[in-house]
Every structure is written in C-alpha cells, then in structure tokens.
Amino acid sequence: MEDTRARPAGRRWMGMRAAAPALALFFMAPWVAEFLLGNLSIAMLPALVVLAPMYGGGALLVRELVRRNGRGWPSIFVLGLAYGIVEEAFTTQSLFNPDYLKANLHLLDPAYIPALGIGAWWTLFVLTLHTVWSIATSIGLVEAFVPTRHTRPWLGRMGLAVTAVLFAIGCAISAFIALWTDSFVASPAQFLTSAVIVVLLIAIAFRLPRAADTAGAGGLNRHLDADTAVGTAAPNAWIVGACSFAAASAFLLVPPRWEWTAVAAYVALYGVAIAAGLHWSRATGWGSRHRLAAAAGAALAYAWHAFPQPAFGGDPRIDLIGNAIFAAMAVALIAAAARRVLRAEHAPGGASRA
C-alpha cells in the first residue's frame, strides 16, 4: 500500500529546491554590490541581512519579471538601469547630493552639469555599478548554478509578491538611513525626472522582443539566452571571460579627475562591450559557459578592485583579510558554477538544455 504521508514532505522538499536559486540571488546581489566591491568590510557582514531586501529583492524582482515574460538579457540590463536610478535617485539620493554621506567625497564635481544638478561622471559610474554588477553579474552567477533552468521563473505568484514587498521595505529602510545620516532632499523636478526615466525604462524593457518573437527582430533575446545560433562560431569561453575582466577593470580604473574625458571613456567602453556581446552571442555555440564567463570576468574585476578600495568604517588590516576571503569565495563560486554548467552540457540532451 502506498504511503501517502511522504507526499507532502516530498512536495515541500521539491518546492524548497526549486526556490533555492531565488534565495541564493537574494543574498548574492548585496554581497557582490557592497562586499566583493570592497565598500563594506567583512566586519560588517551582518549588514547583509539589512541590505538584502533592497539589493537582493531588486535583483530577484528584475530576474523573475524578465523570465516570466519570456524576455532575456537586454531586458535584464534595462531593468537593472531602472533599479540603479531608483536606488541612487530616491533612496540614497547620491545622484543629487553634493556632499553624500557627509564625507567630502565631491562625487558630483567631475563633469558637473549645473542645469541638472548632477555630475555626469558619478551618474554614469554608479548606475553602471548597479546595472552591470549589482543586477546582471549577480543574476548571471546564480543562473549558472541551474543551467537547465536559467530562463525559467524560480518563484510563483506568491513568491513574486513577497519579493516585491521586501524590495519596497528595503528601499524604505535605505531611504530612512540616508535621511537620518543626512537631511538633504532633492528637488521635486529631480525626483519627477527620475521617476519618468524609470517608467520609460520599464516600458522599454517589456517592449523588447520575447524569445519567441526574435525571428523578425534580429534574434536579440534568443541569441543572448540560447546555446545555438546561426553564424560564426562563438569564441572560447576563456576569451569571453578575459575580455569581460579587461573591460570591467578598465571601467573601474578610469579616474574621475579626467572629468569629461572619463565620461567619453565610459561611453566608448559601453559601445565596445555592447557590440562584442551582441556579435558573440549571435554566434553558433554561444551558451551557458559563455554567460558564466562574462559574469565571472566582471566579478573578478570587483574582487581585485576591493584591495585598493578603502572600506567604509573598517580597519585596514581586517579589510585586506576580508578582501582576500571574498576574492577566494568568488573564485570558488565561479569554479562550482562551471562544474554545474559542464555537467549539464555532458548530460543527455545537455547541449540543448544548458
């Protein structure tokens, strides 16, 4: 006689296993954004719990909305940019605050635009950090651990609703901390303009073609997310990773004192990275190992950047130890994800599923 008592436990286990990548992304995003970058010391690791609702909730919300709507990486990048504006314009207000954190950082001085009350260098720099690293790199690393489910939703409707609530709570907490630290408030025009741009970006993200509609739209999402395409052979994944590392490192090395030259350098890097990504991802054989390589290159650039980057409120010796630990963790995560990808590729039907 069949033991029906095992069914609920089995379903619960399967449900937990299905949601595991979502939980991993929830904590991966704040870890990449603040700790791997070197902004926060390892001594402040408990703050990960406070940061997770905004960073993790935002990354998970972006990823789930894109995948549930059958769209791909172009939409992830566009929504990642929208996320960056929400954080830096509304919660921290760093895009407009001339003395952010009361630390005399003068973030808005390089390439300052008086009419807008923003610094062009800081705006491009911080929004790129969020778009490329906080959102895209975090998603890319976690999706590599589930290569057969990298385009599928990980959450149901209830999970998505909870994620949205957590994200809203995280943003509110961040805004409260920012206002408690500094009473600066941006102008209504700055808030309104930021809100309009966020809405437009969200609309653009969901106007981009679905995977099923790519035949008549250049195959954009299909090429970025599929493992096979028509055209030249995709480059070796090591080349993709090296180029990603080089481009990310070059971005992080551009000094703000270059002012408008720094802005021009960023724009040039955007153009090269986008062109290379679109060209390579259209090639035959592009797949999970290439997407992992791109995310790994960006993550490792953050890892080295942490060493010369002074952490907020940390002891320099502890910072160096923490940076080394986080860098080793990044390498271990990448290696583990690579094993999962290779295992999926060598499984029956793996070439089409990975």
N, C-alpha and C positions, 0 to 999 in steps of 0.2 A: 504494500500500500504506500502511495506517495506521501512523503512528509511535507505537508503544505506549510508547516511552520518555518521552513527555511526560505520560503519565497520573499517575505518582507525584508529579512536581513540581506538577502541577495540583491534585491532591488535597491536597498539603501546603499550597499557597497558599490553597485554599479553607478548609482547617482553621484556618490562621493567621488568615484574615479573619474566620471565624466566632467565634474566641476573642478577637478584638481588643477587643470591649466589656468582656469579663471582665478583661482586663489593664488597661484604662483605669479600671475601677471599683476595681481593686486599689490603684492609686495615687491615684485621686481622693479616696477616703474619708479617708486620713490627711492629704492636702493641705487638704481642707475643714476637717477636725476640728481641726487644730493651726496651720496656716499662714494660711489665709484668716481664721480667727478672730482671729489675732494673738497666740496663745500662744507661738509659736516664731518667731524672727527668720529672715529669708531667709539669714542667715549659717549657720543650722543646717539648711539644705535637704538636705544629705546624710543627715540623720537620717530622711528619708522612707523610705529603704530599710529601716531598723530598725523603723519604725512600721507599714509596710505589712502585714506578716503578721498583726498583730492587727486593726488598723482595716480594711484592705482585705480581709483574709481573712474577717473578721466580716461586712462588708457584702456581699461576694460570696456567702458561705455563706447569709446570710439571703435574698438575692435568688434564688439558684438553688433553694433548698428550697421557697420560696413558688411560684415559677413552675413548677417540676417537678410540684408538686401541684395545679396549676390554680387557685391562690388568688391574691388580689390585695392591694391596698394596706392594707386592715385588718390582714391577717396580717403585712405588712412592718412596720407600726408596732408591733404587739405583739411581734414578734421583735426589733425594734430596741430596745424597752424591756428585753427579756431580755438583749440584748447589753450595754446600759448597766450593768445590775446586775452582770453577770459582770466587766466591766472595773473598776467602781468599788468593788465589794464584795470581789472576790477578787484582782485583780491589783494595783491601786493602794491598795485599802482606804481610799480617801478618804472613803467614807460613814461610817466609824467612827473615823478617826484625828483626834484633836483638834488636832494640830499637823502637818498634812500638808505634806510637803516641808521640814519644819523651817524654815518661812518666817514663822511667827507670823501666818498669814492668818486664823485664828479662823473657819474656814469653818463649823464646827458650832454656833457661838454663836447666830446668828439662829434663833429659833423652835426652840430645843433641846428634845428630848424625852428626859429622863433615863432613863426606863424602857427605851428602845430604844437609847440611846447614839448617836443621830443628830440632825442638825439638819434640821428639816423644809424650811427654805429651800434649803439646799445639796442635799439629796436630790432635790427637785423640779427645781432648776436644772440640776444636772449630768446627771441622767437625761434631761431634755428635750433638752439639747445633743446627747446621743448618739442619742436616738430620732429627733429631727427633722432634725438636721444630719449627724452622722457617718454615719447609715444612710440615712434616707429622702431627704434632699436629694441626697446623692451618687448614689444609685440613680436618682433622677428625672432628674438632669442627664445621666447616661450613657445611660439608656434613650431619651432624646430624640434621641440621635445615631443610633439604629437604630429609628425609629418603626414600621417594619413587623415588627420582631422584639421589641417591648417586653414581650410576655407569654410569649415562648418561652425555654426554657433556652439558655444560651450554652455550657455545659460538658457533657461526657459524664460517665460514672461515674468514670473515672479522674481527670478534672479536678476533680470534686467531692471525691474522696478526697484529692487533693493539697491542695486548698483547706482542707479540714478539718485536715489535718496542719499546714499553715502557720499556721492560726489558733491551734492548740494551742501551737505553738512561739512564736508572737508573744506569747500570754498568759504563757507561762513566762518569756520574756525580760523582759516588763514587770514581772512579779512579782519576778523576781530583782533588777532595777534598783531597785524600790521598797524591797525588804528591805535591799539594800546601802546605800541612802540613809538609811533609817530602819528601825530594828529593831521598830517597832510591829507587833503581831499582834492582830487582832480576836478576840473571844471565840468559843468553839465555838458558843454559841447564836446569835450574829450570823451566823456562816458557815452554820449549818444553816438558819436562817430565810431567808437569801438564796437558798440552794440550792432550798429548797421553792418559793419565789416564782418562780424561774427555770423550774423544771419545770412549774409551773402555767401560766405564760405560754406556754411552748412548747405545752402541751396545748391551751390556748385558741386559739392561732394556727392549729393544724391541725384544730380543731373548727369554725372559721368556715366558712361555706358555700363550696363550689367555684363557679367561674363557671357551670358547667352546672346547679347546684342553686339558682340565685338566684331562680327564678320563685316559689318558695314561701317565700323568706326575705328578701323586701324588696328583692332585686336588689342587695345591698350591693356584692359584688365586681364584678358586671357593670357597675354604674353607675360605679364608680371607675376601671375599666380600659377600658370600651368607649367608642366615639365617638358612639354614638347611644343615646338612651333616650326613654322616654315621659314627657312633662310639659312644663313651660315651657321656653323657650329658654335655653340656657346663657349666662351673661354674657360680655361681651367678655374675651378673654384678658388684655388690659391691666388690666382691673378686678381679675381674679383675682390677677395679679402685684402690683398696688398693695396689695391687701388682705393678701396674704401678707407683703409687705415691712413693712406697718404693724404687723401682729400680731407678726411676728418682732422688729421693732425695739422694740415696746412690751415684749415679754418681756425683751429684753436691757437695757432701761432701768430696770426695776423695781429699786430699791436694796435691798440686803439689810437695811439698817437699819430697814426697815419691819417686819421680823420677820413676825409672823402676818398682818399686812396684805399683805405681799408674797406669802405663801402663798395668801391669798384672791384676790389679783390674778392669780396664775398659774392657779388653778382656774377663774376667770372667763374667762381667755383660752383655756384648753383648751375650755371649753364653747362659746364663740363660734366658735372655729376648727373644731371637730368638726361643729357644727350647720351652719355655712356650707359646709363641704366636702361633707357628705352631701347637703345640699339642692341645691347647684350641680351636683354630679356625677350627680345623677339627671335633670338637665335634658337636653333634646334638643340635640345638637350638642357635648356635652362630649367632648373628645378630647385628642390629644397636645399641642396648643398650650396647653391649659389646665393640663395636668400640668406642662409645662415652665415655664409662668408661675409656678405655685405654688413649684416648686423654685428658680426664678430669684429670686423675691422673698426667700426665706429666705437664699439665698447672698449676695445683695447686702446684706442686713442684717448678715451676718457681716463683709462687706467694709468697711463704714463703721465697725463696732464695733472693728475692728482698730486704727484710728488712735488713739483714746484708751486702748486696752488696752496696757499695757506688756508687751513680750515677755520671755520668760524668758531671762535672761543675755545680753541684746543691747544694742548701742549704740543710743541713741535715734535718732540720725540715720540709721543703717543700717536701723533698724526702719521709719521713715517711708518710706524709699525702697522697702523690701521690701513694705510695705503697699500702696503705690501700684502696684507691679508686679503684686502678686497681685490687686488690685481690677481692674486692666486685663485681666488674664488671665481673671478671672471674666466680665467683660463680653464679651470675645472668645469665650469658650466658649459663653456663652448665645446670642450672635448666630449662631455657627456651627451650634449645635443648632437654632435657629429656622429657619435656611435649610434644614436637613435635613427638618424637620417640614413646612415649606411645600412643599418639593419632593415629598415623599411624598404630601401631600394633593392636589397638582395632577397626579400621575401617574395613569394609567388605573386605576380602581378604588381610588384613594388614599383616598377618604372612608371606605371600609370597612376599609382595611388600616392606616391610620396609627395 
